[in-house]
């Protein structure tokens, strides 16, 4: 029996090596026939001796037919998006911003931005234990069973010099050849074709049957390591180390010391990417040093140490047939062009944004015009101009409407803004439904109700605002078409779960204009209970870091409406969280009350963002620029000379991080 076990383990090791040579290095060392023969031999032995079953055996990569729901898993580290740019000027600004903030030498790692679907892989003791999609950045779907079928992703790592626990992130891709073959097969069976490899990869990864996933030949590139005990401080060096563990790391990675080197890389791949076997849509620039990354920090949405340069969007010409005017959740009126269908960046485009009245007048848009259309960010199509030379028999000039197309209210255009709004927030159906859709979203209250459900509830008179969701009974739902006890139970369970959502997310969910996720977090910290925010003055609001005049006015306007205050009261009665939790409040002090800080330089003990957090947690205020109102400069290494001189001129006290930590 020991001889059989050794034979099985030897075959597994041999086949893993062949898989690595073929799928990662693209250097096959045996014929397909020989590979299949060895794999069948292993399958036969494993069938005869089930006691030697191993979920990481190469025979298990074909997947099973089991159909199961995906489980939501919280990310160890949030999966944030990158800030995008299409201009070399903004790349230059990013570079100089990093240079100014760090005030020390740094390197930029340039990588291709692969156009697939993001994945997070967790390894413990050299074995893949979990694969999670991006999801909402905080939580994603556990798709481990599907990812196990992707042969370029190692189930067991090579060597033994890897951390006990770490995470590696990357992109799941469908190569062009596999994509074209898949669409040919779907065409023959009368199925809808995938629009592009990105959609096909994402759709495949979320397929409930791992055997189907295995058949579609997904691929991967890994590009970022996270963990407590990584081998090096350098991102580039960690990638090279990961390559030795068996991960598929792109060869198109370059460490650059100058801005000139960065642009050489961008310009080369802007053309050469067309020869690659997989889809790409840009270049990612990352500061190499992890220490420097931590000091540069993050915004709520993206890291300050990285940026994505997107290749110029593809443009096409097509005919404008008509224009619709849509009502958004806060009453914004958006003109939408209905177009002759045109192929653009792998998808058929039939509709595109016409922006606002000023743009319509600037382009002098007429029905029947030949318009230029492109995808902003290669996602949302938009009209970028009119080919007036092609104008022959055009129809009427497009004129912006005066009244809301949904409720008939007279539209308003606030001074200094480009958009028109419908002011009838309480009686305009698209606004009511739009606010509910925003409220139930995954980044907000995460309630199990999509657009169709909300439309149905509204049409049946069950909801007229978000508070009504919490008064729906199971008997109300069971009266509706296609609703059974299980689906009704899932909805009501998600309603109960939403009562645990944190205060800052609730602030975001209620839909105050200009209050996004970042601003909501700022307001929650500054006003730990909703009563404090509802009664805040303009001066108190603008005293909060990053809260300017526009946001302050919007918050004041929202709470000046009695129906909004009544909505908050009803939600509170239902148990919604409108205050910071005790565990958060427990760590707050007032030792820095009334003190204003400017942070400059590079730190050792904490990142800049962590020091900002500590200042706010202890009652202090952060500002970005030095003035006579500044009390302290928290200075790290390599503080900028200009800031240092200004601080001396204004006689502002300069403290280091150890002095600050003593203060708190």
N, C-alpha and C positions, 0 to 999 in steps of 0.2 A: 504493500500500500504506500509506503514511503517513496518507493520508486515512481509510482504513478503521480504522487503529489509533486515530486521534483520535475517530472516530465511536463506536467501542466504549468508549473511556474516558469519553466524554461521557455515553453511555447509562448506564454503570455509576454514574457520579457522580450523575446525575439520579435513578436508581432508588434508590440509597442514601439520598438526601435524602427521597424519598417514603416509604421504609420508616421512616426516623427520625420523620417527621411522624405516620405512622399508628401505629407500634408503641410509640414512646417518648412522644411528646407527645399521642397520641390526638387529633390534629387533621389528619385527611386533607385533602389539597389537590387531589386528582384523583379521578375515579371509578374503581371497580374495573375497569371495562371498559378504560379508557384505560391503567391500570397493566398489566393483562394484555397489552395490545397491545404496549406498549413492551418488556415482559419477553420476549415471543416474538420481537420484532425483535432483541433482544440475543442470545438463544439461537441464532437463525438465523445471525447474523454470527459468533459464537464457533464454531459448527459448521463454517462455511465456512473460517474462518481459525484453526485450532487452535494456530498458533504464538503467538497472543496469549492463550493460556490463563492464567488467574489464579485460584488457589484461593480468593481473597477476593471474587470476583465475586458479585453478588447471585443469579446463576443457580445457584450451587453450594449455596445454602441448602436445596435440596430433599433433599440427602443422596444417597448411593449405596446400592446393595443389598449392598455388600460386608459380609461377616460376619467379624469378627475379635475375638480376645480382647483384653480391656483390659490395659494395662501398668501395673504399680504404680510410682508416682512419689513421691519424697520431697518433702515440702513445704519451701519455703525458710524459712518461719516456721511453727511448729506451729499447727494449727487447734484451739484449745482450746474447750471448752464454756463456757457462762456459768453462774454460780451462779443458781439459781432461787428465787424467793420468791412466796408467795401472800398475804402480809400487808403492809399499809401500815406496820406497826410495823417490819418488817425493812427496808423501803425507807428509813425514817427512820434506822434504825441504820446502814445503808450510807452514807447522806449524812453523818451525824455522824462516822463512822469516817474517811471521806475528809477531812472538815474538820479533824479532830484530827491526822491523819497529815501533811497538807500544811501546815497552819497558815498558809495564805495564801488569797487569793481564788481561786475556781475556778468554772467553769461546767459544767452537766450538759446533755448533748444527749439528748433523748428521741426515740425512734423506734418505729414499729410493729414488732412481732416477727412476721414473716411465716412462715406454717406451710407450708414447702416443704422442699427438700433443699439443703444448703449446697454452694456451689461456689467455687473459687478460680480466677481468670482472670489469666494472665500476659501482659503486653503488652511487646513490644520494638519500639522505634522506631515506635510508634503502631499496631502490627499484633498481633492476637491470635495467640499462638504455642502456648498450652497452656491447657487447662481440666482441673482436678483436683477430684475429690470429696473430702469430708472424710476418708473411710476411718477409720483409727484415730487420727487427729489428727496423726500423724507422716508416714504415707504414705497416698496415696489412688489412685484409678483415673484414668488419663488418658482422659477422655471428650471430647476436643477435637472429634472428628468429629461427635459428637451435638450438642454445644453450638453448633457452626457453623450448625446449622439453626434456631436460636432467633433470630427476627428482631429482638427487642429488645436483643440483645447485639451491639455493633458489632464487625465484623471489622477495620475500619480506623477510627481516631479522627479527629474533626474538628479543624481548626486544626493548630498545630505547637508549642504551648507546654506539652507534657506531658513527664514524665521519660523518658529513654531506656529505662529498665527499671523497671517497677513491677508490683505485684499489686493487684487489686481483688477483694473478696469480696462475696458476696451470696447470694441465695436463688433457686433455680429453682422456679417455681410452675406450677400448672395452674389457670387461672381457673375459677370455678364453672360458667360456661356451657360451656366446653370439657370439663370433668369430667362434667357431666350428659349431654352429647352422646356422649362416649366410652362411658359406661356404658349408654346406650340402644343403641348399636351392638353392644356386647358381649352385651347381653341378647338381641338379635335373633339373634346367631350362637351362642347357648348357652354363651358364655364366662363365667367367674367375674367378678363385678363387683368393681371397686376399692372399698375400704372408705371412702376419703376422698381429697381432692385431694393430700395429702402423699404417701400411698402411691403414688398414680398417677404423680405427678411423679418420685418416686425410681425407681419401676419403669421408667418410660419412659426416664429418663436412662441406665439400665443396659441398655437394649435393645441387642442386637448389630447391629441394622439401622438406620442413620441415616435411611433413607427413612421408616420407621415413626415415628421421633422427629419428623421434620418434619411429618408428617400430624397429630400430636396437639396442635399449637399451644401449646407450652410458652411461658411468659413469665418475666420475671425482675425483681427489684429488687436493686440493688447498694448496699452500705451501709458499706464499710470499705476504705480505701486503706493499702497498706504499701509501703515502699521507702526507699531511702537519700536521695533528693532530692525529697521531696514539696514542693509549693508553699508550704504554710503549716504552722505549729505546731498550728493548730486543726483538729480532726476535721471539724467542721461546715463550715469554710471549704474544706477539701479536697473534701468531697462536692459543694459548690456548683461548684467548679472542674471536678470530674469530670463534672458535668451538662453543662458547656459543651463537653466532649470527645465528647459523644454518648451517655453512659451513662444508663440509666433509673434515676433517683434518686427516691425517694418524696417527695411534697410534705408528707407527714405527719412532718416532722422539725422539732423546735423546740429552740432553745438557751435554757436556763433558768438564772437566776441565784439563785433561791431554791427552798426545798423546797415552798413554796406553789405556785409555778409548775409544779413537777413533778407535783403531785397534780391540778392543774387539767387538765393534759394527759392523765393517766391516766383521770380521771373522764369526760372528754369522749369519749375513744376506747373506753371500756368499753361505751358504747352505740352510738356512731356506727360502730364496726367492722362492725356487722351490715349496713350498707349498702354495704360495699366489694365489689368484684367478685372478690376473692381471699380465701383463708382467713388469719386472723391468730389468734394465741393469747396475745398479751401485749404488753408495752412493754419496750424495752431502754433502760437508762440508762447513759450513758458519760461519763466525765470528758472534757471537750473538748480540753484541751491535751495534745499528745503528750509534751511534756517532763514534765508531771505524771503522765501514764500510766506512763512509764518509771520514775519515782520510786516510784509506788505498787506497781508490779511485778506478779508473777504467783504463784499457787500452782502445783502440778504439774498441776492440772486446769483452772484458770480464772483470768482476770485479776482483780486486786483493784480495778481502776478501772471495772468494769462489772458490772451485775447485770440479770437479766431478771425483771420483775414479770409473773407469769402470771395471766391472768384466772381467776376461780373456776371450778373444774371442774364440768361438768354432772353432775347427779345423777338417778337413776331408781329406781323401786321394782320389785322382782321377787321371785319365790318361791324359797326355799331348798329344793332337792330332796334334797341329801345333802352330806356332808363327807368329803373325802379328806385323808390326812396324807402329805405328801411329805418325802423325805429329801434334804437339800442336800449339797454336796460336803464340808463340814466337819462333817456330822452333824446340822445344825439341822433340827428337825421343824417344818414349816410346814403349818397347816391351810388347806385350799383348799375354798371353797364351790362346789358345782355348782348352777347357777341355771337357772331358766326363761329362755330367751334374751331379751335386751332390747337395744334400740338405744340406744347411748350414745356421744356425740361422734363420730358417723359410723361406728361399728363395732358389730357384734353381739357382745355380751358374754354368755358362758356360764359363765365361771369367775372367781372373785375371791378375793383373800386375806382370811383371817379372822384374820390377825396372830399371836395367841398365846393361851395359856390365860386370861390375865388379861382380855383383851378379850372372849373368848367368855363368860366369867362376868359381866363388866360388862354386856354387852348381853343376857344371859340368853337365848342363842340356842337355838331349837328347830327341828327339821326341820319344814318347812311354813310357817315364818314369812315374812311379807312384809318383805324387807330393803331398806335404802337402800344403793345401790351407786354409786360414782363412780370416776373415773379419777384416781389420784394422779399429778400431772404430766401428766394426760390420756394416760397410757401404760399404767400398770399398774392394772387395776381393783381396788377394795378395798371391803369392807363397812364402812359408817360408822355403822350403827345398825339398829334393828329397830322397825317400826311395830307396837307392841303393841296399839294400838286395833283393828288389822285382824286380830288373832289370834282365830281361831275354832276350827278343828279341827286343831290342830298335833300333831306327833308328839313323839318323845322329845327330851329336852334333850340338846344336844351336849356330850359329855364328852371331855376330852382323853385320848388314849391313854396307856397305861403302858409299852408295849413297842414296839420298832421294827417298823414294818409290813414292812420288807424282810428283816431278819435275826433278829428276835425278841429282840434284846438289851433288857435293862431300861434305860429312858431315865433320864437324869440332868438335873437343873436346877441349874446352879451358883448359889451364893449371890449375890444381887444382880442376877441376870439374869432376863429375862422368858422366854427360850426354853428348850426342852428339847433335849437332844442324845442321839444314839446314840453310845456310847463305842467301838463296834467298828469303828475306822477301817480295820483291815486285812482285815476279813472281810465288810463290808457293801457289797453290789454298787453301790447308787446312789452311795455315797461314793467308791468306787474309780473308777467311771466319771466321776463329777463332778470328781474331782481331775485325771484325765487330760484331760477337756474343758477345764478351766481351764489346764492346763499347755500345751496345744497352741494356745491362743487367739492372736489376732493381736497383742494387747498383751503377750503372754508369749513363747512360743517360736515362734509363727507356723508351725506344722507343718500340712501339708495333710491334715487329718483332722477330719471333722465328727462330729456325734452318732451318725449311723448307722454310720459306719466304726468308731468306738470301741465301740459296742454289738456289732458283728460281731466285732471283734478279741477282745473280752472273752468273748463266748459261745463262740468257737472256741478259747479258752485261750491266745491269743497274748500277752495282756497281763494282768497283775494289779497293776501299778503303772507309774509313768511311765518308770522305767529300762528296762522291758521293751520299750518302743517302739524303743530303739536296738539291740535284738538280733533284730528281725524281718528275715528274709531274703526275697528276691524270690520264691523257690520256695514260701515259706509263704503269700504273698499270692496267687500264681497258682492255688493250689488252691481259692480262695474263689469263690463265685458272683459273676458280673458284674465280675470284676476281670481286666483285660488287662495287657499289658506296659507300655502307655503310662500308665495310671492308677497301676500299681504303681511305675513309674519316677518319676512325679511325687511320690508319697508319700516314696520313699526319698531323692529329691533334696532335699525340704524337711527331712528328718531331718538330712542333711548340712549344709544351710544353717543349721539351728538351732544348730549347734556354734559359730557366730560371734556368737550373741546375747550382748549385754553382761551383765556380772555382776549389775547391779542388776535387769535384767529376769528373769534366772534366779532371783534371790531372790524376786521377785514370783511367778514361775511355780510354784515348789515348794509354794506354798499354805500358808505359815505363817499361822495365824489372826491377824487384825488387821494383817497386813503387806500393805498395798496398794501401789500404784505409788510414791506419795510417800515412804512409810516405807521401802520397799526402797531407794530412792535415798539416803536418809539413812544407812541402815545400811551400804550399800556404801561410802560415803565415809568413814564412821567406822571401818569394819573392812575394809580393802582386800582381804583374802583370807578365804575361808570358814573357814579354821582359826581365825582370830582371832575371828570371830563365834561359832563353835561353842563356843569356850572362854571367851567373855566372861562377866563376873560381872554381877550385878544392878546394882551401882554403876556399872560401866563402861557398861552399856546406858542407864541413866537419865541419865547425863551427856551423852548425845547430844541435840542440839537436837530438841525435839518428840517425844522418846521417853519416854512416861510409864510408870507402874507396870504398867498392863494389857498394853501391848505388850511390855514387858520380860519379864514373867512368861510371856507366850505364847511368846516366842523361847526362853526357858530351858526351858519345858515341851517344846517341839518337839525340841530337841537332847538332851533327857534320855532320849528314846526311842531305843533301840538300832537299831530297824528304820529310823528316819529317818536316822541317821548312816550306816547301811549303804547307804541309797538315795543319799546324797550321794557316798559312795565309788564306787559303781557309775557314777553320772553323770560323775564326774571321770575315771574310766577311759575313758569314751567320748569324752572331749575337750570336755565342756561347760565354759564359762568360769565359773570360780569365784574370779576375782581381777580387780581393775581392770587395764586395759591399761597397758602401759609408757608410752604417749603421755600418759595421764592422770597416772600416778604421777610422770612426769618433771617436771611443773610443781609438785609438792607440796613444801613446806618445813615446818620446825618453828620458824620465827622467832617465831611467836605462841603457841607451846606454853604451855599453862597460863594464857593470858590470856582474859578474858571481856569481850565487847563488847556495848553497847547502841547501836543505830543510831536516830537521830532527826533529822527535818528533811528538806529537799529538796536534792538534789545536782546538780552540773553535769557532772562527768567520767564518772560511772557511776550506774546505778540502785541503789536500795536492795538489790534482789535480787543484783545483781552484787557489791556490797560484802559481802553475807553470804557469797557464794560465795568471795570472796577471803580472808575471815577463816578459813573452814573449810579452804580449800586450803593455808593457811599455818599450820595447826595450832591456830588459835584457836577460841573457842566463842561463839555468838550467844545472847543471851537477850532476851526482850521487855520485861523490867521491871528497874529499877535496884534493887540491893541492896548490902549491904556487901561482897559477893563480886565485884561489878563492878569491873573494872580500868580500862576506858576507855569514854567516851561518844564515839562517832563522830558528830559534829554537822554537819548541813548548815544551810542557811538556814532561818529561822523555826522553830527548835527550840521545842517546847512549854515554856511558862513553868514548869509544875509539875515536869517532868523536870529542867529547868535548876536549879531551886531545890533539888530533892532531891539532885542531883549535887553541888551546892555544900555542902549540909549534911553529906553523907557524904565530902566532900573527894575526889571521884573526878575523875581527870584528863579534861578535855574536849579533844578534838583535832578538827581539820577534815580534810577529805578529802585535802588535799595533804600534811599531816603523816602521815596514815595510809599513803598511797602511798609516802612516803619510808621508813616503817618496814619495808615489805615489799620 
